[in-house]
Amino acid sequence: MLPCNTCRNATRWGYAAIAEARSVLEHELETIRTGGTWKGERIITSKQGPHINVDGSRGDILNFCANNYLGLSSHPQVVEAGIEALKKYGAGLSSVRFICGTQDIHKDLEQKLAKFHEREECILYASCFDANAGLFEVLLGPDDAVLSDELNHASIIDGIRLCRAKRFRYKHMDLNDLETQLKQSQSSRMRLVVTDGVFSMDGDVAPLKGICDLAEQYGALVFIDECHATGFMGPRGRGTDELLGVMDRVHIVNSTLGKALGGAAGGYTVGPKPLIDLLRQRSRPYLFSNSLPPPVVGCATRAVELLLASNEIAQSVGAKTMRFRNKMTEAGFTISGSAHPICPVMLGDARLASLMADDMLKLGVYVIGFSYPVVPKGKARIRVQISAAHTDQDIDRAVDAFIQTGRKHGVVS
């Protein structure tokens, strides 16, 4: 037993350590506040959709910042499928997949996703962040190389950090620089070119045809993250690989159930059967995370079934996207990207983006300002996202609110 003086000293040291830690944390928080990059969380008091209720705001609010690209988050058939799965299969499995956490509905969803992407096999994860965290460490060893676009999503960057492969970073969508990195990595056993299919902050689409050409020329594999493409890019909504005609040339696809495919949660990898089999044996996020809850699986399965049956929902997003982009450009705003429903309204200044987003909410339009570290310094923007569930009237109302707010802050005249 410690002497009393020793106990008192230990307690004082503990208090001192806590006080020091609190001081460091408060300083960091104040730096974020004064830099205008503080990210508050608005509270929604309704289901997700194009029209929502927001705590502290009156009346109907237009939502233009969800990843609900197809409007399936509250689709009656998707919701009902979740309810039925909850009743039949319960709230959760209380287990990882390989112990007692695999139900027939998990295998059914994996088969449907493999069919949707026209790949051999599929493995489910709790999120696409987990799918990215679990892939590279298993696939690539110290004799291999990974070549990554410099603006890839944070989950890709973190996943690559976990693997022991040699790392090469090429300039954003720069095929010449990618070729340079491919030449420099020729001594590697296996090489994997890694890119987002669509880059989430700007809505720009990776040049997959050129990437595949180079990969084939230099004997590399191609991986794409399709979180912001699955369900609505391409003639049948299969993604950017379908859009650009390279479905048979992209080897591995990671994507999410948490955006267009119902919006609940979950991610997955589709690709060659030996890879998927190996991921089941060694992928740590898969082995050490609970199975996807049955209601989530039920909702996602119904969403995929709807898309397998018809491309009508997927095709409806394009015209609405162009309506918003064209009207905003005519009004004098700078909209990044091209034809993707991610429509970044470029503002530059972080504080301006935050203030304009607040003023938009007062006009009944929910949008969020994005600033560093989510985007590079000096590249602050309000990221607008179009959904199939938006009407033309919704889009016109949002544009009118942007014009009014933009004039107030001197962004447009």
C-alpha positions in Angstrom: 0.0 0.0 0.0 1.4 3.4 -0.9 2.2 5.9 1.9 -0.3 8.7 2.2 2.1 11.4 0.9 2.8 9.2 -2.2 -1.0 8.9 -2.8 -1.4 12.7 -2.5 1.5 13.3 -4.9 0.1 10.8 -7.4 -3.3 12.5 -7.2 -1.7 15.9 -7.7 0.3 14.6 -10.7 -2.9 13.1 -12.2 -4.7 16.4 -11.8 -1.8 18.2 -13.3 -1.7 15.9 -16.3 -5.5 16.3 -16.9 -5.2 20.1 -16.6 -2.3 20.1 -19.1 -4.3 17.9 -21.5 -7.4 20.1 -21.2 -5.3 23.2 -21.9 -3.8 21.7 -25.0 -7.2 20.6 -26.3 -8.9 23.9 -25.5 -6.2 25.8 -27.4 -6.6 23.5 -30.4 -10.4 24.0 -30.3 -10.0 27.8 -30.1 -7.7 27.7 -33.1 -10.4 26.0 -35.1 -13.0 28.5 -34.0 -10.9 31.6 -34.8 -9.9 30.1 -38.1 -13.6 29.9 -39.1 -13.4 26.2 -39.7 -15.6 25.0 -36.8 -18.0 22.3 -37.8 -21.3 22.4 -35.9 -23.9 19.8 -36.1 -27.4 20.8 -36.9 -30.1 18.5 -35.5 -32.7 17.1 -37.9 -36.0 16.1 -36.3 -37.5 14.2 -39.3 -36.6 11.4 -41.7 -34.0 12.0 -44.3 -35.2 13.4 -47.6 -35.4 16.4 -49.9 -37.7 18.1 -47.3 -36.7 17.9 -43.7 -37.3 19.6 -40.3 -34.4 21.1 -38.5 -34.3 21.9 -34.8 -34.4 25.7 -34.3 -35.8 26.4 -37.8 -39.4 26.9 -38.7 -41.3 25.1 -41.3 -40.2 22.9 -44.2 -36.5 23.0 -45.0 -35.0 22.0 -48.4 -32.1 19.6 -48.0 -29.3 20.0 -50.6 -26.4 18.4 -48.8 -27.2 14.7 -48.3 -25.6 11.8 -50.2 -29.2 10.6 -50.8 -28.6 10.7 -54.6 -31.5 8.5 -55.5 -33.9 9.5 -52.8 -34.0 5.9 -51.4 -33.2 6.8 -47.8 -36.9 7.1 -47.0 -38.3 5.2 -50.0 -41.4 3.3 -48.9 -40.2 -0.1 -50.3 -36.8 0.4 -48.8 -38.2 1.3 -45.4 -40.6 -1.6 -45.4 -37.9 -4.1 -46.3 -35.9 -2.9 -43.3 -38.9 -3.3 -41.0 -39.5 -6.9 -42.3 -35.9 -7.8 -41.8 -36.0 -6.4 -38.2 -39.1 -8.5 -37.4 -37.7 -11.7 -39.0 -34.0 -11.5 -38.2 -33.8 -9.2 -35.2 -31.9 -6.0 -34.4 -28.4 -7.4 -34.7 -26.2 -10.5 -34.6 -24.0 -9.7 -31.5 -21.2 -11.4 -33.4 -18.6 -11.1 -36.2 -19.3 -12.9 -39.4 -17.1 -16.0 -38.9 -18.4 -16.9 -35.5 -22.2 -16.7 -35.6 -22.8 -13.5 -37.5 -23.7 -14.6 -41.1 -27.3 -14.9 -42.0 -28.7 -15.9 -45.4 -29.6 -12.2 -46.0 -25.9 -11.2 -45.8 -25.0 -13.8 -48.5 -28.0 -12.7 -50.6 -26.9 -9.1 -50.5 -23.3 -10.0 -51.4 -24.5 -12.0 -54.4 -26.8 -9.2 -55.6 -24.0 -6.6 -55.2 -21.6 -8.8 -57.2 -24.2 -9.2 -59.9 -24.9 -5.4 -59.9 -21.2 -4.6 -60.4 -20.6 -7.7 -62.7 -17.8 -9.0 -60.5 -17.1 -12.5 -59.2 -17.6 -12.0 -55.5 -18.5 -9.5 -52.8 -17.7 -9.0 -49.1 -19.6 -6.7 -46.8 -18.1 -4.3 -44.2 -19.6 -2.0 -41.6 -18.6 0.9 -43.8 -16.6 1.7 -46.9 -14.1 3.3 -44.6 -13.6 -0.2 -43.2 -13.5 -1.7 -46.7 -10.6 0.7 -47.6 -8.9 0.0 -44.2 -9.1 -3.7 -44.8 -8.0 -4.1 -48.4 -4.5 -2.8 -49.0 -2.9 -4.5 -45.9 -4.1 -7.9 -47.1 -3.4 -7.4 -50.8 -0.1 -5.7 -50.8 3.2 -6.6 -49.2 6.7 -5.0 -49.0 7.6 -6.2 -52.5 4.6 -4.5 -54.0 3.7 -0.9 -54.8 0.6 1.3 -54.6 0.1 4.3 -56.8 -2.4 6.7 -55.4 -4.0 10.0 -56.6 -3.0 12.8 -54.4 -6.6 13.8 -53.7 -8.0 10.4 -52.8 -10.4 10.1 -49.9 -9.1 10.1 -46.4 -10.2 6.4 -45.9 -8.0 5.4 -48.9 -5.0 7.3 -47.5 -5.5 5.7 -44.1 -5.9 2.3 -45.6 -2.7 2.6 -47.6 -0.8 3.7 -44.5 -1.6 0.3 -43.0 0.0 -1.7 -45.7 3.8 -2.3 -46.2 3.9 -1.7 -49.9 6.0 1.1 -51.4 4.0 4.2 -51.9 3.9 6.4 -54.9 1.6 9.4 -55.2 0.7 11.0 -58.5 -0.7 14.4 -59.2 -4.5 14.7 -59.3 -5.9 13.0 -62.4 -2.5 13.6 -64.1 -1.9 10.7 -66.5 1.6 11.9 -67.4 2.6 11.8 -63.7 1.0 8.4 -63.2 3.1 7.0 -66.0 6.2 8.5 -64.4 5.3 6.7 -61.1 4.6 3.5 -63.0 8.0 3.6 -64.6 9.7 4.3 -61.2 7.9 1.4 -59.6 8.7 -1.2 -62.3 10.8 -3.3 -59.9 7.8 -4.1 -57.7 6.2 -7.5 -57.7 2.7 -6.3 -58.0 1.4 -2.7 -58.5 -2.0 -1.3 -57.8 -3.3 2.0 -59.2 -5.7 3.5 -56.7 -8.2 6.3 -57.4 -11.6 7.6 -56.4 -14.1 7.1 -59.3 -15.6 10.4 -58.4 -13.8 12.8 -56.0 -16.2 13.9 -53.4 -15.2 17.5 -52.8 -15.2 18.6 -56.5 -17.4 16.1 -58.2 -14.7 15.4 -60.8 -14.5 12.0 -62.5 -11.3 10.1 -62.7 -9.9 9.5 -66.2 -10.4 5.8 -65.9 -9.9 4.9 -69.6 -6.4 6.5 -69.6 -5.6 4.9 -66.2 -6.6 1.5 -67.5 -4.5 2.0 -70.6 -1.4 2.8 -68.6 -2.1 0.0 -66.1 -2.3 -2.5 -68.9 0.8 -1.1 -70.6 2.9 -1.4 -67.4 1.3 -4.5 -65.9 -0.6 -3.0 -63.0 -4.0 -3.6 -61.4 -6.7 -0.9 -61.0 -8.8 -0.1 -57.9 -11.6 2.4 -57.7 -13.6 3.8 -54.8 -17.2 4.3 -56.1 -18.9 5.8 -53.1 -20.1 8.8 -55.0 -20.9 6.9 -58.2 -22.6 3.6 -57.4 -26.3 3.7 -58.3 -26.5 6.7 -60.6 -23.4 7.1 -62.8 -23.4 5.3 -66.1 -26.4 4.2 -68.2 -27.6 1.6 -65.6 -26.1 3.3 -62.6 -23.3 0.8 -62.2 -20.7 3.5 -61.6 -17.9 5.4 -63.3 -16.4 2.2 -64.8 -19.7 1.7 -66.7 -19.9 5.4 -67.6 -16.4 5.3 -69.2 -16.7 1.8 -70.7 -14.0 0.1 -68.6 -16.0 -2.3 -66.4 -14.0 -5.3 -67.6 -10.7 -3.4 -67.0 -11.1 -2.3 -63.4 -10.1 -5.1 -61.1 -11.3 -4.1 -57.7 -14.2 -1.8 -56.6 -15.0 -0.6 -53.1 -18.3 1.2 -52.5 -20.9 2.0 -49.9 -24.5 1.3 -48.9 -24.6 4.6 -47.0 -25.2 6.9 -49.9 -27.3 6.1 -53.0 -28.1 2.5 -51.9 -30.5 3.3 -49.1 -28.3 5.5 -47.0 -28.2 3.5 -43.8 -24.7 2.1 -43.4 -22.3 -0.4 -44.7 -19.6 -0.8 -47.4 -18.2 -3.6 -49.5 -15.5 -4.8 -51.9 -16.3 -6.6 -55.2 -13.6 -8.3 -57.2 -12.0 -11.6 -58.1 -13.1 -14.6 -55.9 -9.5 -15.4 -54.6 -9.2 -11.8 -53.3 -12.6 -11.8 -51.6 -11.8 -15.2 -50.0 -8.5 -13.9 -48.7 -10.2 -10.8 -47.3 -12.6 -13.0 -45.3 -9.5 -14.7 -43.8 -7.3 -11.7 -43.1 -9.1 -8.4 -43.4 -9.1 -7.0 -39.8 -12.1 -4.7 -40.1 -14.1 -7.7 -41.4 -12.8 -10.1 -38.8 -13.2 -7.8 -35.8 -16.4 -5.9 -36.5 -19.9 -7.0 -35.9 -22.0 -8.1 -38.9 -24.2 -5.5 -40.6 -27.5 -5.3 -38.7 -30.4 -7.1 -40.4 -32.5 -4.0 -40.9 -29.6 -2.3 -42.8 -29.1 -5.4 -44.9 -32.9 -5.5 -45.7 -33.0 -1.9 -46.8 -29.8 -2.1 -48.9 -31.0 -5.3 -50.6 -34.3 -3.7 -51.6 -32.4 -0.7 -52.9 -30.2 -2.9 -55.1 -33.2 -4.9 -56.3 -34.8 -1.6 -57.4 -31.7 -0.7 -59.4 -31.3 -4.2 -60.9 -34.9 -4.0 -62.1 -34.8 -0.5 -63.7 -32.5 2.3 -64.5 -35.2 4.9 -64.4 -34.3 6.3 -60.9 -30.6 6.4 -61.8 -31.3 8.3 -65.1 -33.4 11.0 -63.4 -30.6 12.6 -61.5 -28.7 13.9 -64.6 -31.3 16.4 -65.9 -31.8 17.8 -62.4 -28.1 18.2 -61.9 -27.7 20.2 -65.1 -30.7 22.4 -64.2 -29.0 23.5 -61.0 -25.5 23.8 -62.5 -26.7 25.9 -65.5 -28.9 28.3 -63.4 -26.1 28.8 -60.9 -23.5 29.5 -63.6 -25.9 32.0 -65.3 -26.3 33.8 -62.0 -22.5 34.3 -61.8 -21.5 31.5 -59.4 -18.4 29.3 -60.0 -19.4 25.6 -59.8 -16.7 23.1 -59.8 -16.8 19.7 -61.5 -18.8 18.9 -64.6 -22.0 16.8 -64.8 -21.9 15.1 -61.3 -24.7 15.8 -58.8 -22.0 17.0 -56.4 -22.1 20.7 -57.3 -19.4 22.7 -55.3 -20.2 26.4 -55.1 -16.7 27.8 -54.9 -16.2 30.7 -52.4 -12.5 30.5 -51.3 -12.9 31.9 -47.8 -13.8 29.5 -45.0 -15.7 32.1 -42.9 -17.7 33.3 -46.0 -18.7 29.7 -46.7 -19.9 29.2 -43.1 -21.8 32.5 -43.0 -23.5 31.9 -46.4 -24.6 28.4 -45.3 -26.1 29.9 -42.2 -28.0 32.5 -44.2 -29.2 29.9 -46.6 -30.8 28.0 -43.7 -32.7 31.2 -42.7 -34.1 31.1 -46.2 -35.2 27.5 -45.8 -32.3 25.7 -47.7 -30.0 23.4 -45.8 -26.4 23.4 -47.1 -23.1 23.2 -45.4 -19.8 25.1 -45.9 -16.7 22.9 -46.4 -13.3 24.2 -45.4 -9.9 23.1 -44.3 -8.9 20.3 -43.4 -11.8 18.7 -45.4 -10.6 20.7 -48.5 -7.3 22.6 -49.1 -6.9 26.0 -47.6 -8.3 28.7 -49.9 -10.7 26.3 -51.5 -13.7 26.7 -49.2 -17.0 26.0 -50.8 -20.6 25.1 -50.2 -21.1 21.6 -51.5 -24.6 21.2 -53.0 -25.8 17.7 -53.8 -28.7 17.0 -56.1 -31.1 14.1 -55.5 -33.5 12.3 -57.7 -36.1 13.2 -55.1 -35.7 16.9 -55.7 -38.3 18.6 -57.9 -37.6 21.3 -60.4 -39.3 23.7 -58.0 -37.0 22.6 -55.2 -34.0 23.3 -57.4 -35.2 26.7 -58.5 -36.0 27.7 -54.9 -32.4 26.7 -53.9 -30.9 28.8 -56.7 -33.0 31.8 -55.8 -31.8 31.5 -52.2 -28.2 31.3 -53.4 -28.7 34.5 -55.5 -30.2 36.4 -52.6 -27.4 35.2 -50.2 -24.7 35.7 -52.8 -25.7 39.3 -53.3 -25.8 40.0 -49.6 -22.1 38.8 -49.3 -20.9 40.3 -52.6 -20.3 37.0 -54.3 -22.6 37.8 -57.2 -24.1 41.1 -58.4 
